[in-house]
Amino acid sequence: MKKALFIGVTIIILAFASYFAFVYYVPYSEGVRSGELIKISHKGVVFKTWEGELSQGISGAQIFQFSVSSKKKEVIEKLKEYQGAYVKLNYEERYSTFSWWGDTKYFITEVKLEKSPHFNN
């Protein structure tokens, strides 16, 4: 009986560890999005995460919501600095997420300031 219980618990732990490793290390897709950075915030009650929004349309109807890993300090600082500016965001899309990582499956890996195509500056 003890052997069967041990095997069952081991299988459950290995399954959870495999799922966690898969979600953490295997991105679903990678890409680039451009638009006006309209929001970056540090939110949450139990788990504080960095969340943001990028407007990809003139009317603001096309909003790209994203998360930023707390480990990406340089990216977070650039996002705060570029608030309201036209930016290009490199991101990874995950199969899933955990509540302590962020609200979305899209995680920003790099941010660059871009010239807006809507205005002749």
ROGU-805176 format. One record per residue: x, z, y of N, C-alpha, C, O in turn; residue number from 1; residue in three letters. Coordinates in Angstrom, 3 decimals, always signed. Atoms other than C-alpha are relative to their C-alpha. Layout:
<atoms>
{atom {X,Z,Y},{X,Z,Y},{X,Z,Y},{X,Z,Y},NUM,ALA}
...
</atoms>
This chain:
<atoms>
{atom {+0.824,+0.000,-1.200},{+0.000,+0.000,+0.000},{+0.865,+0.000,+1.258},{+0.594,-0.738,+2.206},1,MET}
{atom {-0.876,-0.065,-1.163},{+2.794,+0.907,+2.424},{+0.736,-1.316,+0.208},{+0.967,-1.737,+1.342},2,LYS}
{atom {-0.714,+1.268,-0.090},{+4.609,-2.319,+1.627},{-0.903,-1.075,+0.621},{-0.458,-1.856,+1.462},3,LYS}
{atom {+0.949,+0.982,-0.547},{+1.505,-4.407,+2.379},{-0.247,+0.247,+1.485},{-0.343,-0.705,+2.261},4,ALA}
{atom {+0.195,-0.345,-1.407},{+0.960,-2.562,+5.672},{+1.215,-0.415,+0.827},{+1.077,-0.969,+1.918},5,LEU}
{atom {-1.234,+0.384,-0.685},{+4.597,-3.086,+6.651},{+0.078,-1.515,+0.179},{+0.434,-1.998,+1.254},6,PHE}
{atom {-0.029,+1.466,-0.072},{+4.372,-6.808,+5.859},{-1.033,-0.503,+1.016},{-0.744,-1.418,+1.787},7,ILE}
{atom {+1.041,+0.410,-0.953},{+1.125,-7.144,+7.835},{+0.399,+0.252,+1.445},{+0.213,-0.611,+2.303},8,GLY}
{atom {-0.440,-0.330,-1.357},{+2.514,-5.376,+10.912},{+1.151,-0.909,+0.422},{+1.196,-1.358,+1.567},9,VAL}
{atom {-1.135,+0.881,-0.288},{+5.724,-7.438,+10.716},{-0.484,-1.407,+0.352},{+0.025,-2.021,+1.289},10,THR}
{atom {+0.546,+1.335,-0.269},{+3.728,-10.683,+10.600},{-0.665,-0.045,+1.385},{-0.494,-1.014,+2.124},11,ILE}
{atom {+0.657,-0.060,-1.308},{+1.660,-9.633,+13.634},{+1.040,+0.042,+1.120},{+0.891,-0.658,+2.122},12,ILE}
{atom {-1.053,-0.096,-1.024},{+4.792,-8.692,+15.626},{+0.732,-1.331,+0.140},{+0.995,-1.774,+1.258},13,ILE}
{atom {-0.681,+1.299,-0.044},{+6.536,-11.960,+14.699},{-0.883,-1.075,+0.631},{-0.387,-1.936,+1.357},14,LEU}
{atom {+0.914,+0.978,-0.592},{+3.443,-13.969,+15.652},{-0.065,+0.177,+1.518},{-0.019,-0.807,+2.257},15,ALA}
{atom {+0.032,-0.258,-1.438},{+3.241,-12.299,+19.073},{+1.322,-0.410,+0.654},{+1.317,-1.028,+1.718},16,PHE}
{atom {-1.313,+0.356,-0.547},{+7.006,-12.726,+19.647},{+0.174,-1.513,+0.058},{+0.734,-2.037,+1.021},17,ALA}
{atom {-0.084,+1.469,+0.015},{+6.790,-16.412,+18.669},{-0.853,-0.605,+1.109},{-0.413,-1.530,+1.792},18,SER}
{atom {+0.880,+0.489,-1.060},{+3.848,-16.999,+21.021},{+0.629,+0.246,+1.368},{+0.649,-0.652,+2.211},19,TYR}
{atom {-0.635,-0.345,-1.276},{+5.624,-15.206,+23.891},{+1.195,-0.913,+0.263},{+1.339,-1.432,+1.370},20,PHE}
{atom {-1.174,+0.860,-0.158},{+8.852,-17.183,+23.312},{-0.418,-1.440,+0.297},{+0.193,-2.103,+1.135},21,ALA}
{atom {+0.474,+1.361,-0.234},{+6.924,-20.470,+23.161},{-0.504,-0.167,+1.435},{-0.150,-1.140,+2.101},22,PHE}
{atom {+0.541,+0.076,-1.355},{+5.065,-19.787,+26.428},{+1.117,+0.123,+1.034},{+1.082,-0.546,+2.067},23,VAL}
{atom {-1.079,-0.255,-0.953},{+8.242,-18.567,+28.144},{+0.994,-1.163,+0.082},{+1.412,-1.534,+1.178},24,TYR}
{atom {-1.086,+0.977,+0.032},{+10.700,-21.279,+27.064},{-0.436,-1.460,-0.033},{+0.386,-2.335,+0.240},25,TYR}
{atom {+0.421,+1.390,+0.168},{+8.600,-24.429,+26.544},{-0.977,-0.402,+1.106},{-2.145,-0.017,+1.062},26,VAL}
{atom {+0.933,+0.470,-1.035},{+7.152,-26.070,+29.675},{-0.859,-1.140,-0.533},{-0.405,-1.952,-1.340},27,PRO}
{atom {+0.919,+1.069,+0.381},{+4.131,-28.328,+29.222},{+0.351,-1.278,+0.748},{+0.362,-2.366,+0.173},28,TYR}
{atom {-0.395,+1.147,-0.811},{+5.169,-30.603,+32.089},{+0.831,+0.479,+1.181},{+0.855,+1.667,+1.505},29,SER}
{atom {-0.757,-0.258,-1.212},{+7.434,-30.810,+35.117},{-0.405,-1.055,+1.010},{-0.738,-2.181,+0.641},30,GLU}
{atom {+0.410,+0.980,-0.996},{+6.648,-32.483,+38.404},{+0.362,+0.407,+1.410},{+1.007,+1.428,+1.651},31,GLY}
{atom {-0.247,-0.208,-1.422},{+6.816,-32.708,+42.160},{-1.316,-0.228,+0.733},{-2.047,-1.172,+0.433},32,VAL}
{atom {+1.175,+0.161,-0.859},{+4.031,-32.237,+44.702},{+0.433,+0.195,+1.442},{+1.309,+1.008,+1.737},33,ARG}
{atom {-0.288,-0.117,-1.430},{+4.125,-32.682,+48.472},{-1.271,+0.297,+0.752},{-2.359,-0.117,+0.351},34,SER}
{atom {+1.142,-0.303,-0.840},{+1.855,-31.360,+51.161},{+0.335,+1.099,+0.981},{+1.487,+1.513,+1.108},35,GLY}
{atom {-0.185,-1.063,-0.978},{+1.351,-28.730,+53.813},{-0.149,+1.347,-0.698},{-1.155,+1.612,-1.356},36,GLU}
{atom {+0.026,-1.335,+0.587},{+2.182,-25.212,+52.682},{-0.924,+0.865,+0.835},{-0.598,+1.214,+1.970},37,LEU}
{atom {+0.990,-0.742,-0.777},{-0.889,-23.255,+53.734},{-0.072,+1.475,-0.352},{-0.694,+2.252,+0.372},38,ILE}
{atom {+0.094,-1.414,+0.365},{-0.425,-19.965,+51.906},{+1.134,+0.385,-0.933},{+1.486,-0.364,-1.844},39,LYS}
{atom {-0.895,-0.651,+0.943},{+2.173,-17.756,+50.267},{-0.274,+1.492,+0.126},{-0.206,+2.045,+1.224},40,ILE}
{atom {+0.347,-1.417,-0.077},{+1.244,-14.197,+49.365},{+0.488,+0.753,-1.232},{+0.668,+0.178,-2.306},41,SER}
{atom {-0.404,-0.919,+1.067},{+2.341,-11.248,+47.249},{-1.226,+0.842,-0.301},{-1.581,+1.709,+0.497},42,HIS}
{atom {+1.279,-0.662,+0.232},{-0.824,-9.975,+45.584},{-0.090,+0.606,-1.390},{+0.693,+0.292,-2.286},43,LYS}
{atom {+0.256,-0.626,+1.277},{-2.141,-7.873,+42.773},{-0.079,+1.502,+0.130},{+0.471,+2.080,+1.067},44,GLY}
{atom {+0.134,-1.449,-0.001},{-3.042,-4.281,+41.959},{+0.999,+0.604,-0.982},{+1.842,+1.412,-0.593},45,VAL}
{atom {-0.899,-0.531,+1.016},{-1.233,-3.525,+38.716},{+1.290,-0.819,-0.036},{+2.387,-0.259,-0.023},46,VAL}
{atom {-1.146,+0.903,+0.036},{+1.069,-6.580,+38.598},{+0.028,-0.791,+1.296},{-0.890,-1.566,+1.563},47,PHE}
{atom {-0.161,+0.741,-1.251},{+2.298,-7.932,+41.957},{+0.648,-1.345,-0.319},{+1.739,-1.396,-0.887},48,LYS}
{atom {-0.526,+1.333,+0.238},{+2.796,-11.698,+41.768},{-0.003,-0.794,+1.303},{-0.755,-0.481,+2.226},49,THR}
{atom {-0.056,+0.890,-1.156},{+3.685,-14.398,+44.296},{-0.871,-1.218,-0.287},{-0.678,-1.914,-1.284},50,TRP}
{atom {+0.946,+1.108,+0.158},{+0.909,-16.970,+44.736},{-0.020,-0.822,+1.286},{+0.201,-0.290,+2.374},51,GLU}
{atom {+0.041,+0.845,-1.182},{+0.586,-19.927,+47.075},{-0.945,-1.171,-0.156},{-1.469,-1.440,-1.237},52,GLY}
{atom {+0.863,+1.181,-0.013},{-1.428,-22.974,+48.053},{+0.652,-1.084,+0.840},{+1.273,-0.818,+1.868},53,GLU}
{atom {-0.524,+1.177,-0.666},{-0.411,-26.461,+49.091},{-1.164,-0.946,+0.253},{-1.871,-1.318,-0.684},54,LEU}
{atom {+1.058,+0.952,-0.335},{-2.844,-28.755,+50.938},{+0.556,-1.403,-0.169},{+1.552,-1.765,+0.458},55,SER}
{atom {-0.460,+1.358,+0.264},{-2.479,-32.310,+49.648},{-0.890,-1.055,+0.638},{-0.704,-2.249,+0.407},56,GLN}
{atom {+0.891,+0.940,-0.658},{-5.209,-33.878,+51.733},{-0.175,+0.371,+1.448},{+0.089,+1.506,+1.845},57,GLY}
{atom {+0.174,-0.238,-1.430},{-6.001,-34.221,+55.399},{-1.091,+1.034,+0.244},{-0.958,+1.876,+1.132},58,ILE}
{atom {+1.115,-0.928,-0.211},{-9.276,-32.315,+55.081},{+0.215,+1.353,-0.682},{-0.573,+2.277,-0.483},59,SER}
{atom {-0.224,-1.244,+0.733},{-7.797,-29.599,+52.880},{-0.826,+0.082,-1.272},{-0.912,+1.143,-1.889},60,GLY}
{atom {+0.844,+0.002,+1.193},{-10.078,-30.632,+50.016},{+0.829,+0.020,-1.281},{+0.360,+0.491,-2.317},61,ALA}
{atom {-0.861,+0.023,+1.177},{-7.172,-31.138,+47.625},{+1.021,+1.119,+0.132},{+2.025,+0.970,+0.829},62,GLN}
{atom {-0.863,-1.166,-0.073},{-5.541,-27.738,+47.166},{+0.709,+0.188,-1.344},{+0.066,+0.258,-2.391},63,ILE}
{atom {-0.816,-0.267,+1.179},{-2.694,-27.203,+44.688},{+0.376,+1.476,+0.038},{+1.092,+1.913,+0.939},64,PHE}
{atom {-0.310,-1.427,+0.069},{-2.487,-23.532,+43.684},{+1.165,+0.192,-0.962},{+1.229,-0.437,-2.019},65,GLN}
{atom {-1.196,-0.195,+0.805},{+0.795,-22.262,+42.306},{+0.442,+1.457,+0.022},{-0.009,+2.254,+0.844},66,PHE}
{atom {-0.619,-1.324,+0.075},{+2.750,-19.159,+41.328},{+1.506,-0.175,+0.131},{+2.036,-1.269,-0.063},67,SER}
{atom {-1.456,-0.001,-0.086},{+6.390,-18.242,+41.878},{+0.505,+1.222,-0.758},{+0.034,+2.337,-0.535},68,VAL}
{atom {-0.590,-1.112,+0.738},{+8.433,-16.120,+39.498},{+0.692,+0.942,+0.974},{+1.356,+0.489,+1.906},69,SER}
{atom {-0.650,-1.002,-0.854},{+9.629,-12.886,+41.124},{+1.523,-0.098,-0.069},{+2.219,+0.403,+0.814},70,SER}
{atom {-1.444,+0.188,+0.146},{+13.110,-13.812,+39.869},{+0.540,-1.061,+0.957},{+1.744,-1.099,+1.211},71,LYS}
{atom {-0.405,+1.103,-0.882},{+13.193,-16.833,+42.241},{-0.008,+0.457,+1.453},{-0.815,-0.019,+2.251},72,LYS}
{atom {-0.049,-0.583,-1.353},{+14.123,-14.878,+45.390},{+0.242,-1.055,+1.076},{-0.394,-1.023,+2.130},73,LYS}
{atom {-0.322,+1.046,-0.982},{+15.601,-17.913,+47.190},{-1.215,-0.891,+0.273},{-1.481,-1.249,+1.421},74,GLU}
{atom {+1.200,+0.828,-0.147},{+12.455,-19.985,+46.557},{-1.064,+0.754,+0.799},{-1.714,+0.166,+1.663},75,VAL}
{atom {+0.994,-0.815,-0.718},{+10.213,-17.138,+47.798},{+0.343,+0.064,+1.482},{-0.539,-0.081,+2.328},76,ILE}
{atom {-0.421,-0.075,-1.408},{+12.248,-16.785,+51.011},{-0.212,-1.331,+0.712},{-0.656,-1.351,+1.860},77,GLU}
{atom {+0.228,+1.323,-0.606},{+12.120,-20.548,+51.667},{-1.489,-0.252,+0.218},{-1.881,-0.788,+1.255},78,LYS}
{atom {+1.442,+0.188,-0.152},{+8.360,-20.606,+51.072},{-0.527,+0.797,+1.186},{-1.370,+0.303,+1.935},79,LEU}
{atom {+0.423,-0.803,-1.150},{+7.892,-17.784,+53.588},{+0.447,-0.657,+1.306},{-0.294,-0.670,+2.290},80,LYS}
{atom {-0.545,+0.651,-1.201},{+10.082,-19.627,+56.095},{-0.745,-1.292,+0.333},{-0.972,-1.584,+1.507},81,GLU}
{atom {+0.630,+1.308,-0.196},{+8.326,-22.999,+55.616},{-1.524,+0.072,+0.109},{-2.182,-0.968,+0.123},82,TYR}
{atom {+1.454,-0.167,-0.134},{+4.787,-21.581,+55.933},{-0.528,-0.906,+1.111},{-0.039,-0.852,+2.240},83,GLN}
{atom {+0.604,+0.902,-0.981},{+2.666,-24.218,+57.715},{+0.694,-1.342,+0.125},{+0.205,-2.218,+0.838},84,GLY}
{atom {-0.764,+1.250,-0.088},{+5.254,-26.996,+57.250},{-0.332,-0.915,-1.182},{-0.943,-0.493,-2.164},85,ALA}
{atom {+0.149,+0.969,+1.073},{+5.190,-30.130,+55.114},{+1.185,+0.169,-0.946},{+2.336,+0.069,-0.519},86,TYR}
{atom {-1.058,-0.279,+0.965},{+7.167,-29.430,+51.936},{-0.179,-0.810,-1.284},{-1.255,-1.338,-1.566},87,VAL}
{atom {+0.030,+0.593,+1.336},{+8.047,-30.912,+48.549},{+0.312,+1.119,-0.978},{+1.336,+1.789,-0.840},88,LYS}
{atom {-0.153,-1.063,+0.987},{+7.646,-28.515,+45.593},{+0.290,-0.587,-1.376},{-0.450,-1.447,-1.855},89,LEU}
{atom {-0.249,+0.318,+1.399},{+9.255,-28.961,+42.183},{-0.610,+1.129,-0.819},{-0.471,+2.300,-0.465},90,ASN}
{atom {+0.688,-1.030,+0.780},{+7.282,-27.148,+39.492},{+0.087,-0.277,-1.484},{+0.370,-1.392,-1.922},91,TYR}
{atom {+0.180,+0.091,+1.445},{+6.936,-26.467,+35.805},{-1.405,+0.483,-0.319},{-1.851,+1.505,+0.202},92,GLU}
{atom {+1.315,-0.431,+0.470},{+3.529,-26.284,+34.166},{+0.178,+0.604,-1.386},{+0.800,-0.004,-2.257},93,GLU}
{atom {-0.082,-0.690,+1.282},{+3.251,-23.813,+31.299},{-1.293,-0.208,-0.793},{-2.337,-0.514,-0.216},94,ARG}
{atom {+1.196,+0.076,+0.837},{+0.834,-23.935,+28.368},{-0.966,+1.128,+0.336},{-2.184,+0.954,+0.296},95,TYR}
{atom {+0.796,-1.178,-0.296},{-0.372,-20.483,+29.328},{+0.823,+0.897,+0.910},{+1.969,+0.581,+1.232},96,SER}
{atom {-0.724,-0.962,-0.822},{+0.598,-17.514,+31.471},{-0.426,+1.411,-0.382},{-1.403,+1.607,-1.105},97,THR}
{atom {+0.333,-1.408,+0.194},{+0.569,-13.742,+31.381},{-0.290,+0.599,+1.365},{+0.218,+0.113,+2.376},98,PHE}
{atom {+0.434,-0.564,-1.285},{-0.956,-11.543,+34.072},{+1.162,+0.516,+0.836},{+1.044,+0.577,+2.059},99,SER}
{atom {-1.141,-0.500,-0.779},{+2.444,-10.159,+35.082},{+0.891,-1.130,+0.510},{+1.823,-0.871,+1.272},100,TRP}
{atom {-0.755,+1.148,-0.515},{+3.828,-13.693,+35.703},{-0.656,-0.603,+1.223},{+0.016,-0.891,+2.213},101,TRP}
{atom {+0.702,+0.640,-1.099},{+1.140,-15.134,+37.963},{-1.395,-0.416,-0.401},{-1.778,-0.316,-1.566},102,GLY}
{atom {+1.390,+0.387,+0.236},{-2.412,-16.412,+38.317},{-0.155,-1.412,-0.539},{-1.177,-1.727,-1.149},103,ASP}
{atom {+0.126,+1.397,+0.397},{-1.700,-20.080,+37.593},{+1.001,-0.345,-1.092},{+1.859,+0.463,-1.445},104,THR}
{atom {-0.953,+0.498,+0.986},{+0.131,-22.135,+34.985},{+1.116,-0.796,+0.668},{+2.031,-1.259,-0.013},105,LYS}
{atom {-0.988,+0.780,-0.745},{+2.176,-23.879,+37.724},{+0.996,+0.938,+0.684},{+0.606,+1.776,+1.497},106,TYR}
{atom {-1.035,-0.870,-0.536},{+5.495,-22.215,+38.613},{+1.025,-0.826,+0.770},{+1.620,-1.759,+0.231},107,PHE}
{atom {-0.895,+0.734,-0.880},{+7.615,-23.417,+41.533},{+1.445,+0.326,-0.348},{+1.808,+1.491,-0.509},108,ILE}
{atom {-1.409,-0.183,+0.314},{+11.300,-23.957,+40.754},{+0.893,-0.331,+1.188},{+2.029,+0.138,+1.263},109,THR}
{atom {-0.800,+0.403,-1.156},{+12.476,-25.510,+44.042},{-0.933,-0.435,+1.118},{-2.013,-0.969,+0.863},110,GLU}
{atom {+0.786,+0.413,-1.157},{+11.176,-26.127,+47.555},{+0.933,-0.646,+1.014},{+2.032,-0.154,+1.269},111,VAL}
{atom {-0.782,+0.715,-1.014},{+12.425,-28.621,+50.171},{-0.911,-0.331,+1.173},{-2.076,-0.687,+0.993},112,LYS}
{atom {+0.722,+0.376,-1.209},{+11.332,-29.206,+53.743},{-0.006,-1.516,+0.100},{+1.030,-2.156,-0.083},113,LEU}
{atom {+0.148,+1.455,-0.089},{+10.016,-32.757,+54.222},{-0.605,-0.371,+1.345},{-1.221,+0.461,+2.010},114,GLU}
{atom {+0.638,+0.529,-1.208},{+8.952,-34.900,+57.167},{-1.425,-0.416,-0.366},{-1.644,-1.112,-1.357},115,LYS}
{atom {+1.401,+0.285,+0.278},{+5.172,-35.170,+57.326},{-0.291,-1.491,+0.213},{+0.120,-2.064,+1.221},116,SER}
{atom {+0.370,+1.404,-0.185},{+3.803,-38.693,+56.777},{-1.168,-0.180,+0.985},{-1.473,-1.302,+1.388},117,PRO}
{atom {+1.174,+0.066,-0.861},{+0.811,-37.829,+59.007},{+0.343,+0.024,+1.478},{-0.472,-0.371,+2.312},118,HIS}
{atom {-0.388,-0.130,-1.397},{+2.737,-37.215,+62.214},{+1.328,-0.669,+0.237},{+2.211,-0.605,-0.619},119,PHE}
{atom {-1.281,+0.616,-0.364},{+5.509,-39.133,+63.942},{+0.786,+1.007,+0.835},{+0.645,+1.050,+2.057},120,ASN}
{atom {-0.801,-1.020,-0.706},{+7.906,-36.313,+64.836},{+1.361,-0.531,+0.333},{+2.173,+0.179,+0.925},121,ASN}
</atoms>
